[in-house]
Amino acid sequence: MRFSTKLFSALFILTMIAGIVLSKWVIDGINFSGTNFFYVFNAYNIAGLVMIGLNTILGMILYARFLKSLRLSRAIFFATFPITIFYAFSLFLIASARTLEGDIASFLRNVLKINSTFNALLWCVLITLVYLLIVFLIYAYLCMPVQRVEKITRRLSDGRVREESFEVGNSKQFKTIESALEKINYNYKEKENIAKQTDLEVEKFIPKEFLKFLGKTSITELELGNQVQKNATTFYCDISNLDKQNMTLTLEENFNFINSYLNVISPIIRKFDGFIDKYLGDGILAVFSRPENAMECSTAVCRAIEIKNHSQKSLPNINVRISIHTGEIILGVVGEQQRKSPTIVSDVVNLATKMEEINLLMGTKVVFSRQTLNELPAKYQFAYRNIGSLTLENGERTSLYENLEVYPRRKREKLIRLKRNFEDGVRFFNEGAYLKAKSYFRDVLKYVSDDKASYIYYNKACDKIEQNIS
C-alpha cells in the first residue's frame, strides 16, 4: 500500500469518528417548518458538517483507489454498486412517499408534488434515466483503457508503433497490460532491427544490383532457375606478388593482408555502380552495366593500390592486374533447394583467365577487349594502345588493348607519344616482319626502358629472327 493511501485511510477514520461524535449536533441543527427544511448553524454542527464533508471526500478518493486495484469486471461492479443502491432507495422513497409518516415524507410530498400515482411514475422514470446515464458514463470511463488497448494493438499489428511506453489506464490490471504491450513493442522493434541488420548482411552476400538485374526486390523471391541475359561488362581484378607475401606471413596474417586490399578495391567497384559477383581467392569478379564505369574503376583501383603500397612500406608492394570484357552474360540462381547461389553463367571466367595470362605476360595493369572498346561512348576519351589479339572460345580473335591512364603522368605521356611506334611494332610482329617490329620496339624502349610489353615483344622478335636465320 502506498504511503498516500495509508495517510488518506488514517484521515478517513479520524474524520469518520469526528463526524459520528458531532452527528448529534448536525441532526439537531436540521429543522422543518412544515413545507421546508432549514438549518440552524452553530460551531458544533458546522464542525460536524466539515468533518462529514471531508470524510465523504476522503472516502471517494479511497474508493477510487480501491477500484483501480481491481480487475475491470470487479471495478465495474463496485463502481455501479453504490449508485444502484442509491437508485433503489430513491425509487423506494418515491413509491412510499404518500404512505410514509414523518418530516422527510411530508417534505418529499410537498417539494416533489408526489400527490398522484402518475406524478410518482414520472419521477421514477426521470430517476431511472439519470441512473442509466450515470451508469453509462461509469462504464464508458472504466472501459476507456480497453479502447486504448484496441488502438495500440491495431497499430502494433500494422507495425506502426514506435513509442517507448504506453499509457492505457491506471488500474492494476491495465498497468500489467501496459507492461506487456511495451514488452511486445520492444520485442517487435528488436526483431525489426535484427531483420534490418540481417538484410544488410544478406546484401553483402547477394548485392542489390543482382536482385535488380533479375527484377526482384528481396532475396526471398529468388528461386532456382531464375535468370536473365544481359549485355554487361565483366571486370576481373587479380592481386599479384602474393607469393612473396605468403613466405613471410602466417596463414591468418595472410588472410588479413588480402582482406585489407580487398577492402580498398571493393568500395571503389561499388562507387562506380558495379557489383561484385564473387571473390576468387585473391581476385574479384565484378559486373558493370556500363563499360565506361568499368574503365574509370580500373584507373581508380590502380591509383588506390599505389597509395596503399606507399602506406605499408614494411611489406612488399602489391600489384593488381585487371581484365575487362563486354558481352552477353547470364545472371542466374544455380545450386539446389538447400543451397542456392547467384552467379554469372558464361564463358567470361575462362576469357578473364586468358586475358589475365596475357596481362601477366605483358606486365600490363589493365587490358580490355575490342568488344569493350566498341561499347564505350564516342565522347569518352582516354589513352590506350593495342597490345595484340586473343583467340576466343568460338575460334574468333579479338584485339586487346591496354589502358594507359593507370600509369604515372610522366610515363603515361611517353607511352602516349610512342603509341604509334608500339602499335606498328605489334602489327609488323603479327605479319611476320620481325626486323621492322624489333626496330619499333627498340625505339619505344629507348625512351621507356621499363615498358615490359615492348621488352617482351622485342625479345620475341629477336627469337623469331634467330630462328629464321638458323
NORHU-V782880 format. One line per field, one symbol per residue. phi: phi as a letter, one per 40 degrees, with the letter a starting at -180 (. if undefined). psi: psi as a letter, one per 20 degrees, with the letter a starting at -180 (. if undefined). burial: I if it has 9 or more other C-alpha atoms within 8 Angstrom, else O. A space follows every 50 residues. Layout:
BEGIN
phi->???
psi->???
burial->???
END
This chain:
BEGIN
phi->.ccccccccccccccccccccccdccccccbbchbbcabbcacccccccc cccccccccccccccccccccdccccccccdccccccccccccccbccbc bhccccccccccfcbacccccccccccccccccccccccccccdcccccc ccccccccgbcbccabbcabcccccccdcccccccccccccccccccccc cccccbccccccdcgbbaccccbdgdaacbcabcbbbbcbgcdccccbbc cccccccccccccccdccccdcgbbccacbgcbbbbbbcbcccccccccc cccccccccccbccbccbbbbbbbabicbbcabbhadcabacacbacccc ccccccccdcccgcbbbacdccccccccccbacaacbhabccccgcbbcb bbcccccddcccccccccdcdccccccccccgcccccdccccccccbbcc cccccccccccccccccccc
psi->pqghggghgghggghgghhggjhghgghipqpjgiqqqpoprhghggggg ghgghgghggghhghghhirrgghggghhigghgghgghghggghjhihq qrgggggghggilmjrhggghghggghgggghgggghgggghighghggg gghghghikjpjqhqqogrirgghhggggghhgggghghghghggghggh hhhhhoqhhghghikqiqhiipqpipqppqorpqopppprjhghhhhiqr gghgghgghhhhiggghhghhkkrqpgqpmdjrporpqhphhhgghgggh gghhhgghghimhiqqqpqqppppqpapqoprprbrhioqpprpoajhgg ghgghhghgggikrgpqqrhhghhiqqhioprprqpjbrpprhjiqqqqq qpoiiiqqgghggghghjgggghhggghghijmhgggghghhhghhhnhj nhghggggggggggghghg.
burial->OOOOIIOIIOIIIOIIOIIOOIIOIIOOIIIIOOIOIOOOOOOIIIIIIO IIOIIOOIIOOIOOOOIIIIIIOIIIOIIIOOIIOOIOOIIOOIOOIIOO OOOOIIIIIIOOOIOOOOIIOOIIOOIIOOIOOOIOOIIOOIIIIOOIIO OIIOIIOOOOOOOOOOOIOOIIIIIOIIOOIIOOIIOOIOOOOOOOOOOO OIIOOIIOOIIIIIOIOOOOOIOIOIIIOOIIIIIIIIIIIOOOIIOOIO OOOIOOOIOOIOOIIIOIIIOIIIIIIOIOOOIIIIIIIOIIIIIIIIII IIIIIOOOIOOOOOOIOIOIIIIIIIIOIIIIIIOOOOOIOIIIOOOIOO IIOIIIOOIIOIOIIIIIIIIIOOOIOOOOOOOIIIIOOIOIOOOOOIII IIIIIIOOOOIIOIIIOIIOIIIIIIIIIOOOIIOIIIIIIIIIIOOIOO IIIIIIIIOOIIOIIOOOOO
END
